[in-house]
Amino acid sequence: YLDVFTINFFFREIRQKLIEIDGDVVDVEDVKDEIFDMVKPTDPARITFSDFERCRVGGTIVSMLTDLNGFWEYDNRENIIAEEAREELEQLLQDNMQ
């Protein structure tokens, strides 16, 4: 299972790398709260494998806790989506002008 201690253990290295790269300090409590909100575990103190299967975002959570790029992509998902939409719109406008 995954509990607050385990989340802190895994996220500690990601957090340290973020601080080294750009000084960005990410609050582990915020990450923990977000993970528990995403999973909505049956036991509010821990996340089981069954909870991961049921929530369908287990892969995202594992990536957030073990891979700097995975966390960055999740943390910046709204900006990434907006940028992709802007690029698609620009392409459509270019296509219509031809």
C-alpha positions as CSV (number, residue, x, y, z in Angstrom):
1,Y,0.0,0.0,0.0
2,L,0.9,3.6,-0.3
3,D,0.6,5.9,2.7
4,V,1.8,9.4,3.6
5,F,5.3,8.1,4.7
6,T,5.7,6.2,1.4
7,I,4.7,9.3,-0.7
8,N,7.2,11.4,1.3
9,F,9.9,8.8,0.8
10,F,9.5,8.6,-3.0
11,F,8.7,12.3,-3.6
12,R,11.7,13.5,-1.6
13,E,14.2,13.0,-4.5
14,I,11.8,14.6,-7.1
15,R,11.4,17.6,-4.8
16,Q,15.1,17.9,-4.3
17,K,15.8,17.8,-8.1
18,L,13.1,20.5,-8.6
19,I,14.8,22.7,-6.1
20,E,18.2,22.2,-7.7
21,I,16.9,22.9,-11.2
22,D,15.0,26.1,-10.7
23,G,14.5,26.7,-7.0
24,D,10.9,25.6,-7.2
25,V,9.8,24.3,-3.8
26,V,6.9,21.9,-4.0
27,D,5.0,21.2,-0.9
28,V,4.8,17.5,-0.3
29,E,1.5,17.9,1.6
30,D,0.0,19.4,-1.6
31,V,1.3,16.4,-3.7
32,K,0.0,14.0,-1.1
33,D,-3.4,15.6,-1.0
34,E,-3.6,15.7,-4.8
35,I,-2.7,12.0,-5.0
36,F,-5.3,11.0,-2.4
37,D,-7.9,13.2,-4.2
38,M,-7.1,11.5,-7.5
39,V,-7.4,8.0,-6.1
40,K,-10.2,8.4,-3.6
41,P,-9.0,5.3,-1.6
42,T,-11.5,3.3,0.4
43,D,-9.2,3.8,3.5
44,P,-8.4,7.5,3.8
45,A,-5.0,6.7,5.4
46,R,-3.6,4.5,2.6
47,I,-3.9,3.6,-1.0
48,T,-4.1,-0.1,-1.9
49,F,-3.4,-1.8,-5.2
50,S,-7.1,-2.2,-5.7
51,D,-7.6,1.5,-5.2
52,F,-4.9,2.1,-8.0
53,E,-6.7,-0.2,-10.3
54,R,-10.1,1.3,-9.7
55,C,-8.9,5.0,-10.1
56,R,-7.2,4.3,-13.5
57,V,-4.5,7.0,-12.8
58,G,-2.1,4.7,-11.0
59,G,0.5,5.1,-13.8
60,T,0.4,8.8,-13.5
61,I,0.9,8.7,-9.8
62,V,3.8,6.3,-10.0
63,S,5.3,8.6,-12.6
64,M,4.8,11.6,-10.4
65,L,6.6,10.0,-7.5
66,T,9.5,8.4,-9.4
67,D,10.3,10.4,-12.5
68,L,11.1,14.1,-12.6
69,N,9.7,14.5,-16.1
70,G,6.6,12.6,-15.1
71,F,6.0,15.0,-12.2
72,W,6.8,18.0,-14.4
73,E,4.3,16.9,-17.1
74,Y,1.6,16.3,-14.5
75,D,2.3,19.6,-12.7
76,N,2.2,21.5,-16.0
77,R,-0.6,19.6,-17.7
78,E,-2.9,22.6,-18.1
79,N,-0.1,24.7,-19.7
80,I,0.8,21.8,-22.0
81,I,-2.8,21.4,-23.1
82,A,-3.2,25.1,-23.7
83,E,0.0,25.2,-25.7
84,E,-1.2,22.2,-27.8
85,A,-4.5,23.8,-28.4
86,R,-2.9,27.1,-29.5
87,E,-0.6,25.2,-31.9
88,E,-3.6,23.4,-33.4
89,L,-5.5,26.6,-33.8
90,E,-2.5,28.3,-35.5
91,Q,-2.3,25.3,-37.9
92,L,-6.0,25.5,-38.7
93,L,-5.7,29.2,-39.4
94,Q,-2.7,28.6,-41.7
95,D,-4.5,25.8,-43.5
96,N,-7.5,28.0,-44.1
97,M,-5.4,30.9,-45.5
98,Q,-3.9,28.7,-48.2
